[in-house]
Amino acid sequence: MGQLIRGYTDEIRMLDPEPLLGAVRDEWLDSVLHRLAQHTDAPARLFASVPTADALLNVGPNVVEMGDGAAKSSPPVEDSIGALVATTINMQTGVVAGGTVLMAGGGAFTLPASTLNYYRRLCLSIQGDGSLQANFSAENVSLPALANPGPLFSAMTGLPIGYVDLKCDNATGKYRTADSLSSIIENKVGSYHTITRFGAGGGGSVVEDAIVDGVTRKAPSQNAVYDAFAAEATARLNADSTLQSNINAEATLRTNADNAEITSRVNADSTLQANLNIEVTARTGADLTLQANLNIEVTARTGADLTLQANINSEITARVAADSTLQANLNIEVTARTNADSTLQANIDALKWNTYTTASPAASVADRDQVFWDTTAGICTATLPLSPLLGSIVRLIDFKGTWGTNKLVVARNGNKIQGATADLDLTIPWDTCVLVFDGVDNWHLLYG
């Protein structure tokens, strides 16, 4: 069992989590025992995972104790209505593990589709064969407006064990407990109990009565618990007294050791100070000698620096004169190169092609036009310049390979082509045609 902090039942906390009791770290023992009382009065445990909540709703087997005035106890549930296997229901996926869960209307357990952030109530009962039966309420936008669990259980068979209030995470049917901040199943959210379990006898719990009324009315089965708490309290008090004595003795020993250490360190500091004074005196003398030597060195270097400065000034004067001559020569060179560049640029511009693409059915071309002509849509006509000069040149290119289907007609525009007074038809796919004017009246076909 997890360790406890000493005190009354409403002052005792769990130092460590205890999964078998469903107890978490720092939980009050009174709360743990109260929950155990609820569990032992129920035909089955309906609970969230502990100590860390997840998407699972857990259903576990339990022993039923009932009072009817004769103070008799019933047999365990598994002896009365068949073995109940510990079962988990994943409220995010609908996967059932352990036992069997069937819907009240028949068929395997399924999570119903719902509107996002709407609420449903899930009721569970135990069947005679140990299986579980589930029944979901209709969805509602408000938690208080959910259907009362009574009519839901009346539509079911078996022994009711409790119900869970759920909130839809996803329209396809994923659920968390109502108002949980993440997609998990929790026993309680704030002050609201999201999982409700039913008792078996309709009365108070044996364990709970023992806690409320004290030792005089505690159940016999709880004597050992209370005796163990009393023995634990006495043992811990004795252990605390011994521990305090040991702490006091340790404190005395450490104080004496600290005083001895302080005395030793004071003496060591005095010796260190004396040695430091001797070192300061020696270093002061050495510093004075070093300063004198530095003064002599500064005087010598000052004379050398003056001589060096004079030589640098002479070098600067000579280089300035040389730089002026160099600058004049550079200016002449720049002017000459600028003129040459202008001439070169003019010659380059004269040799440039004016390149473009067209699919026009009829267009005129000019000197130095390089045209990529697309005849996909039909026969096209390229009209040569009306007044070309000697050396005027035109280049026509089939860049779609369509001239074989739709030819490109070269209209001569008054001049001859290859000595003929007829237009030129270009019909070879992927062809390139270059025409150069002779300055008289004839366009010469270089290739094409």
Buried (B, 14 or more C-beta within 10 A) or exposed (E): EBEBEBEEBEEBBBEEBBEEBBBBEEBBBBBBBBBBBBBBBBBBBBBBBBBEBBBBBBBBBBBBBBBEEEEEEBEBBBEEBBEBBEBBBBBBEBEBEBBBBBBBEEEEBEBBEBEEEBBBBBBBBBBEEBBBBBBBBEBBEEBEEBBEBEEBBEEBEBBBBBBBBBBBBEEEBBBBBBBBEEBBBBBEBEEEEBBBBBBBBEEEBBBBBBBBEEEEEBBEEBEEBBEEBEEEBEEBEEEEEEEEEEEEEEEEEEEEEEEEEEEEEEEEEEEEEEEEEEEEEEEEEEEEEEEEEEEEEEEEEEEEEEEEEEEEEEEEEEEEEEEEEEEEEEEEEEEEEEEEEEEEEEEEEEEEEEEEEBBEEEBBBEBBBBBBBBBEEEBBBBBBBEEBEEEBBBBBBBEBBBBBEBBBBBBBBEBBBEEEEEBBEBEBEEBBBBBBBBEEEBBBEEEB
